[in-house]
C-alpha cells in the first residue's frame, strides 16, 4: 500500500495555512499534490507538511516567495529533498463512493469486499478516507463477473490472493523460494483452467438461450400478426 496522504482540508488543519495560500504556493511550484480524487480534491504526501514548515521558516527569516522558489530550485528543501516524490504526473484516486458508482454497486459492497480482503485501497488519508486508483474499476467489475460465474466471495478472495502473489513474483522473483513459487504458480494455472471451463459452459448456455429467444420472438410476432388479422366481434346491444 502506498504512503498515507492528506486531503486538502487535513493539510490545512495540520499546517494552519489557508487554502488560498496553499493554492498560491502551488502556482509557484513550491508544493504540489501527489494526486487527486475523482472530485478533483488534491492529495498531499506527508513530506508536504515538512516542505510547508520550511517555507514558513524561510518567510519568517525575511525571504519572499520569489527568493524561496530560487532556493528550492537550486538546493531543494532541507531533509525532504532526498525523499521528494516525482510529481510531474499526478495520480487520480477514487473515494469509496466514486468507485461504487463507477462499478455499479453500493458503497457498502465495496467496503464489504475490502473487509473480506478481496481488495484494498491504494492509500488512505490521515482522516481515514479510503482512496483507490482507477484500475480498481476494472478489478471490481471482474469480481462481479466471477460472482456471475458462481464463485463465492471466499473463492474470489483466494483468486485475488493468487493475483497479488503473481504481481509480487513478477516484480521480485529472486526473493521467493523456488518451491513456494512453483506451488503457487501451479495453483494459478489450475484456477485459469477452471475459469476457462466455466466460461465455455456459459458461452454454450448463452448460445442456447440466444437461439431459443430468436425462435420464440419470431413465433410470438407471427402469433401477434394472426391475432391482429382476426375480425372484431360485434358486441350485442343490451335490451
C-alpha positions, 0 to 999 in steps of 0.5 A, spaced: 500 500 500 502 506 498 504 512 503 498 515 507 496 522 504 492 528 506 486 531 503 486 538 502 482 540 508 487 535 513 493 539 510 490 545 512 488 543 519 495 540 520 499 546 517 494 552 519 495 555 512 489 557 508 487 554 502 488 560 498 495 560 500 496 553 499 493 554 492 498 560 491 504 556 493 502 551 488 502 556 482 509 557 484 511 550 484 513 550 491 508 544 493 504 540 489 499 534 490 501 527 489 494 526 486 487 527 486 480 524 487 475 523 482 472 530 485 478 533 483 480 534 491 488 534 491 492 529 495 498 531 499 504 526 501 506 527 508 513 530 506 508 536 504 507 538 511 515 538 512 516 542 505 510 547 508 514 548 515 520 550 511 517 555 507 514 558 513 521 558 516 524 561 510 518 567 510 519 568 517 527 569 516 525 575 511 525 571 504 519 572 499 516 567 495 520 569 489 527 568 493 524 561 496 522 558 489 530 560 487 532 556 493 528 550 492 530 550 485 537 550 486 538 546 493 531 543 494 528 543 501 532 541 507 531 533 509 525 532 504 529 533 498 532 526 498 525 523 499 521 528 494 516 524 490 516 525 482 510 529 481 510 531 474 504 526 473 499 526 478 495 520 480 487 520 480 484 516 486 477 514 487 473 515 494 469 509 496 463 512 493 466 514 486 468 507 485 461 504 487 458 508 482 463 507 477 462 499 478 455 499 479 454 497 486 453 500 493 458 503 497 457 498 502 459 492 497 465 495 496 467 496 503 464 489 504 469 486 499 475 490 502 473 487 509 473 480 506 480 482 503 478 481 496 481 488 495 484 494 498 485 501 497 491 504 494 492 509 500 488 512 505 488 519 508 490 521 515 482 522 516 481 515 514 478 516 507 479 510 503 482 512 496 483 507 490 486 508 483 482 507 477 484 500 475 480 498 481 474 499 476 476 494 472 478 489 478 471 490 481 467 489 475 471 482 474 469 480 481 462 481 479 463 477 473 466 471 477 460 472 482 456 471 475 460 465 474 458 462 481 464 463 485 463 465 492 466 471 495 471 466 499 473 463 492 474 470 489 478 472 495 483 466 494 483 468 486 485 475 488 490 472 493 493 468 487 493 475 483 497 479 488 502 473 489 503 473 481 504 481 481 509 480 487 513 474 483 513 478 477 516 484 480 521 480 485 522 473 483 529 472 486 526 473 493 521 467 493 523 460 494 523 456 488 518 451 491 513 456 494 513 459 487 512 453 483 506 451 488 503 457 487 504 458 480 501 451 479 495 453 483 494 459 478 494 455 472 489 450 475 484 456 477 485 459 469 483 452 467 477 452 471 475 459 469 476 457 462 471 451 463 466 455 466 466 460 461 465 455 455 459 452 459 456 459 459 458 461 452 454 454 450 448 456 455 448 463 452 448 460 445 442 456 447 438 461 450 440 466 444 437 461 439 431 459 443 429 467 444 430 468 436 425 462 435 420 464 440 420 472 438 419 470 431 413 465 433 410 470 438 410 476 432 407 471 427 402 469 433 401 477 434 400 478 426 394 472 426 391 475 432 391 482 429 388 479 422 382 476 426 375 480 425 372 484 431 366 481 434 360 485 434 358 486 441 350 485 442 346 491 444 343 490 451 335 490 451 
